[in-house]
C-alpha cells in the first residue's frame, strides 16, 4: 500500500496537473501531466518516466529548437521588504 511521504496518509487521487520545470534560468510549463496526489495533504507524486519525458522535452525545445504550442511573457521581480 502506498503511503504519502509527507503526511503518512494512504488515499491517493489520479490527477492531471500543471508542472513547472526549471533549469538554470529557463522554464517550461507543461499542462495535463499525470500524477498521483495525496487526498489529505495534496503532495504530488510523478512517475520517473513522466519526469524524464518533461526533461527531454525541455532539452529539445531549448537546445534543439523544437517548436512549442505557446509562449508566455512572465514578469519577474525581486522581493524588497518595505
N, C-alpha and C positions, 0 to 999 in steps of 0.2 A: 504494500500500500504506500502510495506517495504521500509525503508529509512536507509541508511548507518549511523551508529552512529559516524563515524569518519569524513566524508566529507559532508553528507547530500544528496548525490546522490541517485537515486532510480532505477538505472539499475543494475541488478544482472545477473551473469552467473553461471550456474550449472557446476561445475568442479570436477575433482578428483585430489587430490594433495598429496604431501608427508607431513606427520605430525610427528613432533619430540616431544615425551612425555618424560619429565624428572621428576624424583622423587628422592630426595636426590642426590647422585652422580651416579645414574643409568639412562640409556637412553633406549628408544625404538623408532625405526624409523618405521613408518607404511606407506606403499605405497598405492596409489589408494583410499584415504579417500575422501568420498563425502563431498562437501561444496558448499556454495554459495559465490561467490566472487563479490565484488563491481566492476562494469565495469569502474568506474572512478579512484578510488584510489587503488584498489587491496586488500582492507581489506577483510578478510575471516571470514565466519560465519559457525559454525558447529552445527548440531542438538545435543541436550543433550544426546540422546540415542547413538549417534556415539561416543561421548567423553567417556561415561560410558563404552562402549564396549572396547575402547582402554585402559582405566584404568584397566578393568578386565583382558584383555589380558596381560598387564604388570605384574599384580599380579600373574597370572597363570604361566607366564614364570619365574619370579624371585623367587617366593615363593613356587611354586608347581612343578617346574621342567618341565613345558611343553616345548616340542621341538620347535625350531624356523626354519624358512626357510633358514636363512643365518645369519652369524655373521660377523662383520667387525672390523678391528683394526683402532682406531682413534687416531692420535697424539694430545697431549694436551700441551699447552704452557702457561706460564704466560706472560702478557704484560709487557714489560720493555721499558720505554722511553729512547731514545738514544740522 
